[in-house]
Amino acid sequence: MPAEKISLKNAKENKLFYFVANVVVYRESDGRCLILKRDEREKVHPGKYGVIGGKLEWKQFDVEKPTRMNGDVLDFENAVEDLLVREAKEEAGIEIDRNLKYLNSVAFVRPDETPSVLIKFAAKYKNGEVRPEPGGFADYAWVNTEEIKNYSCIAGIPEEVSVAISLFKSV
């Protein structure tokens, strides 16, 4: 029988994580990637430059409307793509291509003790004028592999920008 609601009743506490996805946005016209300066009030990496991203939330999984029934399992296809397209619009006011390129992943524990799994992707910029989300971000820049060295970034961001540029320039 398919699930009727989302619940933690049967979940094993030692198996629970936030699921977070990030995307490095690559602009073809000049070979640069978008970085955003996190607000000083953020719990994780305040004031550091990072990239667009967000957490999967239960409200994204309407058990009445799965994209597919897989036996008794409710499937929600393209959840990560949908998340990152939405976050690009919310956090930066831009549209990105849904064709994501996998970069890497990391599991970490936030300062508030929340275990998290982060999956990182790259995507091409489609259109829109960058407008950092008020309260979430204080500034932004389009950077290449040299220019990013001038910004105080979250660990790994300069390398991910470099990989994203390499991925798309070679296509």
C-alpha positions as CSV (number, residue, x, y, z in Angstrom):
1,M,0.0,0.0,0.0
2,P,1.4,3.4,-0.9
3,A,2.2,6.0,1.7
4,E,-0.6,8.3,2.7
5,K,1.6,11.0,4.2
6,I,5.2,11.8,5.0
7,S,6.3,10.9,8.5
8,L,9.4,10.1,10.6
9,K,7.6,7.5,12.6
10,N,9.3,4.5,10.9
11,A,12.6,6.3,10.0
12,K,15.7,5.3,11.8
13,E,17.0,8.4,13.6
14,N,20.6,7.5,12.7
15,K,19.8,7.5,9.0
16,L,18.3,11.0,8.7
17,F,20.0,13.9,6.8
18,Y,19.2,17.2,5.2
19,F,19.5,16.7,1.4
20,V,21.0,19.8,-0.1
21,A,21.9,20.5,-3.8
22,N,24.0,23.3,-5.2
23,V,24.6,24.4,-8.8
24,V,27.5,26.3,-10.3
25,V,25.9,28.5,-13.0
26,Y,28.1,28.9,-16.1
27,R,27.5,31.8,-18.6
28,E,28.6,30.8,-22.1
29,S,28.9,34.4,-23.4
30,D,32.1,35.1,-21.3
31,G,33.0,31.8,-19.8
32,R,32.3,33.0,-16.2
33,C,30.4,31.4,-13.3
34,L,28.0,33.1,-10.8
35,I,29.0,33.3,-7.1
36,L,26.8,34.9,-4.4
37,K,27.8,36.4,-1.1
38,R,25.9,34.8,1.7
39,D,24.2,37.2,4.2
40,E,26.1,37.6,7.5
41,R,23.0,36.2,9.4
42,E,23.2,32.8,7.7
43,K,23.9,29.8,10.1
44,V,26.3,28.2,7.7
45,H,29.2,30.1,6.0
46,P,28.0,33.7,6.8
47,G,29.6,36.4,4.6
48,K,31.3,33.8,2.3
49,Y,30.8,33.5,-1.4
50,G,29.0,30.4,-2.6
51,V,26.7,29.3,-5.3
52,I,22.9,28.7,-5.7
53,G,21.4,25.9,-3.7
54,G,18.8,24.7,-1.3
55,K,17.3,21.8,0.6
56,L,14.6,19.3,-0.5
57,E,11.5,19.9,1.6
58,W,8.6,17.6,2.4
59,K,6.2,20.0,0.7
60,Q,7.8,19.1,-2.6
61,F,6.4,15.5,-2.2
62,D,2.6,15.7,-2.4
63,V,1.7,12.1,-1.8
64,E,-1.5,12.6,-3.8
65,K,0.5,13.6,-6.9
66,P,3.6,11.5,-7.4
67,T,5.1,11.7,-10.9
68,R,5.0,7.9,-11.1
69,M,3.8,4.8,-9.1
70,N,6.6,2.3,-8.8
71,G,4.7,-0.6,-7.2
72,D,3.7,0.7,-3.8
73,V,6.5,3.4,-3.9
74,L,5.7,7.0,-4.7
75,D,8.3,8.4,-7.1
76,F,8.9,12.1,-7.5
77,E,11.1,12.4,-10.6
78,N,13.3,15.3,-11.3
79,A,13.1,16.6,-7.7
80,V,16.7,17.8,-7.8
81,E,16.3,19.6,-11.1
82,D,13.1,21.2,-10.0
83,L,14.8,22.3,-6.7
84,L,17.7,23.9,-8.5
85,V,15.7,25.6,-11.2
86,R,13.4,27.1,-8.4
87,E,16.4,28.1,-6.2
88,A,18.1,29.9,-9.2
89,K,14.9,32.0,-9.7
90,E,14.5,32.6,-5.9
91,E,18.1,33.3,-4.9
92,A,19.4,35.0,-8.0
93,G,16.4,35.9,-10.2
94,I,17.8,33.9,-13.2
95,E,16.8,30.9,-15.3
96,I,19.2,27.9,-15.7
97,D,19.2,25.0,-18.0
98,R,17.7,21.8,-16.5
99,N,20.5,19.7,-18.0
100,L,22.7,19.3,-14.9
101,K,26.2,18.1,-14.9
102,Y,27.3,16.3,-11.8
103,L,30.4,17.8,-10.0
104,N,30.8,16.0,-6.6
105,S,29.3,15.4,-3.2
106,V,30.1,15.9,0.4
107,A,28.5,14.9,3.7
108,F,28.9,17.3,6.6
109,V,27.6,18.3,10.0
110,R,26.3,21.9,10.3
111,P,27.2,24.1,13.4
112,D,23.7,23.4,14.6
113,E,24.6,19.7,14.6
114,T,22.3,18.9,11.6
115,P,23.9,16.1,9.4
116,S,23.6,17.0,5.7
117,V,24.4,15.5,2.3
118,L,25.3,18.0,-0.4
119,I,25.3,17.0,-4.1
120,K,26.9,19.6,-6.4
121,F,26.1,20.2,-10.1
122,A,26.9,22.7,-12.9
123,A,24.3,24.1,-15.3
124,K,24.3,26.7,-18.1
125,Y,22.8,30.1,-17.5
126,K,19.8,30.7,-19.7
127,N,18.6,34.3,-19.0
128,G,17.6,36.9,-16.4
129,E,19.3,39.8,-14.6
130,V,21.0,38.7,-11.3
131,R,19.1,40.0,-8.3
132,P,20.4,38.5,-5.1
133,E,17.6,37.4,-2.7
134,P,17.2,40.0,0.0
135,G,18.1,38.6,3.4
136,G,19.8,35.6,1.9
137,F,22.6,37.2,-0.2
138,A,24.4,40.5,0.0
139,D,26.3,40.6,-3.4
140,Y,27.3,38.6,-6.4
141,A,29.9,38.3,-9.1
142,W,30.5,36.5,-12.4
143,V,34.0,35.1,-12.2
144,N,36.5,33.0,-14.0
145,T,39.2,30.7,-12.5
146,E,41.5,33.7,-11.8
147,E,39.0,36.2,-10.7
148,I,37.5,33.9,-8.0
149,K,40.8,34.0,-6.1
150,N,39.9,37.6,-5.1
151,Y,36.8,36.5,-3.2
152,S,36.4,34.8,0.2
153,C,34.6,31.6,-0.8
154,I,33.3,28.6,0.9
155,A,35.9,25.8,0.7
156,G,35.7,24.0,-2.6
157,I,33.9,26.7,-4.5
158,P,36.9,27.9,-6.5
159,E,37.7,24.3,-7.6
160,E,34.0,23.7,-8.5
161,V,33.9,26.9,-10.6
162,S,37.1,25.7,-12.4
163,V,35.6,22.2,-13.1
164,A,32.3,23.8,-14.3
165,I,34.2,26.0,-16.7
166,S,36.2,23.1,-18.0
167,L,33.1,20.9,-18.5
168,F,31.3,23.5,-20.6
169,K,34.2,24.9,-22.5
170,S,35.1,21.4,-23.7
171,V,31.5,20.8,-25.1
